[in-house]
Amino acid sequence: MQVYVTPLGEEETCVALISDNPRMRLEDAWSELPELAARVRDADPRGADRGGVTVSRRLSRLYRGNVILTGDASGSVDAITGEGLCLSFRQAIALAESLASGRLNVFQAAHRSLLKEAHAMSRLLAWLGRHGNVRRRALQVLSRDPGLFTRFLAKHVGQSSAIEFAATGLSFGRQFLSA
Ligand SMILES: Cc1cc2nc3c(=O)[nH]c(=O)nc-3n(C[C@H](O)[C@H](O)[C@H](O)COP(=O)(O)OP(=O)(O)OC[C@H]3O[C@@H](n4cnc5c(N)ncnc54)[C@H](O)[C@@H]3O)c2cc1C
């Protein structure tokens, strides 16, 4: 499981849990996250817990006639990537451009390439989730060298080049093997 903490405003913070156990609730996570538990223990909940199912899904076709799919309806990545909204916004820009040119196949191609990297990350993170030893070692390397994490994140959100990513991967690999 993972817990995300996101500031929403001066007096409100969002705490979200993602788990592969559908019965797990936030209070079940506190024993593993004592520092976070201590910080939120006295918080005043603004509402009841809400839940959702997350899936990775790809469609072979995104439009027919005058119907075009975008956002999660057009394929989705596991919530573990934190990429759903970003992808939706990028798809919307690609869709607007293709509508302007009247070529929806351009939208479909752009959509496919946007989803490809997010799916690769989703598979990698889910795989790490199932392999505790590798995950612990990887997290150890990233916490020792937070710059590495920042550079991986930049790649994940499309803000670094393939060469920068290769250099980051190499540096990570070296540290992982010697960890
Ligand atoms: C647990 C979880 C955590 C996530 N965490 C993140 C995160 O940290 N960062 C991030 O970027 N993304 C995250 N996502 C993904 C993100 O929520 C989605 O990618 C995003 O909401 C997709 O937006 P959308 O408008 O395409 O679809 P939705 O937000 O699903 O909107 C579709 C809307 O259509 C409505 N609807 C459905 N059927 C009908 C109908 N027949 N008639 C009328 N209305 C209908 C639904 O009620 C819904 O309101 C997470 C998802 C989950 C499940």
The ligand as an ORCA input file, in Angstrom:
! r2SCAN-3c Opt
* xyz 0 1
  C      -7.960      5.692     -6.237
  C      -7.549      6.614     -7.352
  C      -6.517      7.523     -7.147
  C      -6.112      8.375     -8.169
  N      -5.085      9.241     -7.936
  C      -4.720     10.107     -8.895
  C      -3.685     11.063     -8.659
  O      -3.084     11.134     -7.591
  N      -3.387     11.927     -9.676
  C      -4.030     11.900    -10.871
  O      -3.720     12.697    -11.734
  N      -5.006     10.994    -11.117
  C      -5.368     10.109    -10.170
  N      -6.364      9.198    -10.426
  C      -6.950      9.143    -11.762
  C      -7.955     10.272    -12.006
  O      -8.918     10.264    -10.978
  C      -8.620     10.026    -13.365
  O      -7.632      9.847    -14.354
  C      -9.496     11.208    -13.752
  O     -10.487     11.414    -12.775
  C     -10.138     10.938    -15.122
  O     -11.052     11.976    -15.392
  P     -12.248     11.724    -16.392
  O     -12.971     13.013    -16.478
  O     -11.729     11.113    -17.654
  O     -13.152     10.590    -15.732
  P     -13.930     10.630    -14.333
  O     -13.260     11.537    -13.348
  O     -14.169      9.196    -13.978
  O     -15.313     11.339    -14.731
  C     -16.316     10.641    -15.419
  C     -17.640     11.180    -14.923
  O     -18.681     10.658    -15.730
  C     -19.762     10.275    -14.882
  N     -20.556      9.272    -15.614
  C     -20.267      7.974    -15.833
  N     -21.249      7.393    -16.540
  C     -22.174      8.347    -16.781
  C     -23.406      8.370    -17.484
  N     -23.888      7.278    -18.079
  N     -24.094      9.526    -17.537
  C     -23.613     10.656    -16.948
  N     -22.433     10.703    -16.269
  C     -21.728      9.561    -16.195
  C     -19.095      9.741    -13.639
  O     -19.974      9.780    -12.540
  C     -17.926     10.732    -13.466
  O     -18.302     11.862    -12.730
  C      -6.765      8.324     -9.424
  C      -7.822      7.412     -9.628
  C      -8.206      6.568     -8.610
  C      -9.342      5.604     -8.859
*
